[in-house]
């Protein structure tokens, strides 16, 4: 995982999985990018009690999850 200067979170995932971050990211939206085809998909985030749960993306292989403020 990496954080950019403008507070975007970039997370590489080799396969689809649910992720829980130890940071509450209220006001963020998420999308996944299939690194093979370039397709994108919105993903759901749920923030509570100092954590953020990132739902699984619907691609089968390598993906990049991008979390950014809306």
N, C-alpha and C positions, 0 to 999 in steps of 0.2 A: 504494500500500500504506500502511496505517496500523496503528499498534500502540496498543492501549488500555492503560489504567492497570493492568489485571489481566493483561497480557501476552498478550492475544488478538491475532492478526494478521488483518487484513481486507484482501483483495486483490480489486479490481475487474478483471474480464477481459471485453473486448467480444466475445470468441469463445473457443472451446475451444482451449487450448494447454497444453503442459507448461511448468512454471515451475521454475527452479532459484534458490534463495535462498542467499546467501553467509552463512548462519547455520545451525548444527546445532540442529535443534529436536527432540531426543529427548524422548519423553514427551508428544508432541502428537498429536492426531487432527485430521482435516480433513473438512469437508463443503462442498458447493457449493449455492448457492441460485440457481435460475432466476429472474431478476428480472422476467420477464414473467408466469410462471404461479405463482410462489411455491413450486414443488416443490423438494425437497431431495434430495441424494444424498451418500453417503459417498465420499470420495476417498482414495487411498492416498498416504502419505508415505514417503520413504526418506531417512534421515539417514546421512551418512558423511563423514568427512574435512572437517569444517567447513562442509558444505553440506547443504541439504535439497532433494530433488526432489519436486515436487508433481505428481501425475498429472493428466491431462486429465479434465474433467468431461464428462458425457454430454448436456449441453444444447447447443442450436445457437446461441443468442444470448448476450446480456449475462448475466453471472453474477457472483456474489459468493462468493469462497472465504473460509472462516472456519477458522482454525487455532487450536486451544485445547488447553490441558493437560487430560489426563484423569486 
